Amino acid sequence: MASLPDCPKCQSDCVYEDGTMFICPMCAHEWPKDQAMDVAESENVVRDANGNPLQDGDDVVVIKDLKVKGASAVVKVGTKVKNIRLVEGDHDIDCKIPGIGQMGLKSMFVKKS
């Protein structure tokens, strides 16, 4: 039996196939089988909440209020973050937020500006 790809949206390995589609039961994401080949090529691409690819030095805007762990501060919606740096790991954006300081963000909570 051929191994099935991980979900490109949530990285879950609980994917199953249904006809010509792959389906992830964890996040309900569906994609065609022929797209699975393209996913392998673009595995290292970090995308924002709208699906736009991000690069080092881009400016992004926070799309959700984010609590700062270990502090009583909150990063408000609409906060513009300049000159991001992409890193490996769960929090794939490293940046300096005005009024907060150095911080790691997940790309799913930002959009490219």
N, C-alpha and C positions, 0 to 999 in steps of 0.2 A: 504494500500500500504506500502510495506517495505521501510525503509529509505535507501538511497544509501550512500556508503562510500564517504568520501572526497578523492580528488586526492592525492596519495602518493607523487607525484612530486612537485606540487605547492600548495597543501592544499585547492584548490578551492572546493566549494560545488555545482558547476554547472555540476555534473557528470550525464551521462545518460548511459543506457545499450543498447547494440546492440548484440542480439544473446547471445553468451557465453562470451562477453567482456564488460568491463566498459570503457567508453571513456570520457576524459576531453576535452571540447571544448576550454578551456582557453590556455592549453599548448600542446594539441594534444597527450597527453600520453594515451596509451591503455594498459590494463592489464586484464588477465582472471578473471572471477568471483571467481574461487576457490582460487586465490591469495589474495583476499580481506580478507580472514580469517587470513592469515599470516601477513598482514599489521597491523592488530590490535595488534598482539603479539609484533611486532618490532617497535611500534610507537615511543618509546623513544630512538631509535638508531639514532645517528647522523652520516651521511655518507658524504664522500668527493665528489668531482666532478666526480670521476670514480665509485662511488658506494661502496667504501671500508668503513667499519665501523670505526669510530674514537673513541678513548678513551682518558681519561685524561693522560697527560704525553707524548703523541705522538709528533713526529716532522712532520711538513707539509711544503709544498712549495706552494707559491702563483702562480696561473696560469694566472693572468690577472693584468694589471696595475690598482691600486686602488687609487683613490684620497682620501686624508684625509680631512674630514670635518673640517672647521675652520682653516685650515692651507694651506700653499702652497706646502706642501710635497706630494710626491707620493710614494706608496709602489710598487716597480718595480716587474715585472715578474721574477720568479726564486728566490725571497727572501725566505730564509729558516727560518722558525719560529720553535723554540724548546720549548718543554714542554708546550703544550697547555692545557687549562682547559675548559671543556665543561660546558655551562650554559644554562638556559632556556631563550627563547625569540627569537627575530628576528635575532640578531647576536649571533649565538650559540657557538662561540669560543672566549674565553678570552685569550689574550696572550700579550707578550712583544716583540715588533718588534725592532731589532737593528737599531739605528739611529732615530727611531720615538718615541718609548715608549709604554706605556700601550694602548691597543686597542682591540676593538671587531671586529671579522670577521664573515662573513657568510661562512658556510661550502661549499657552491657551488663554491667558488672562490679559493679553496685550493685542493691539492692532497697529499695523505699520502706519506711520503718519507721513 
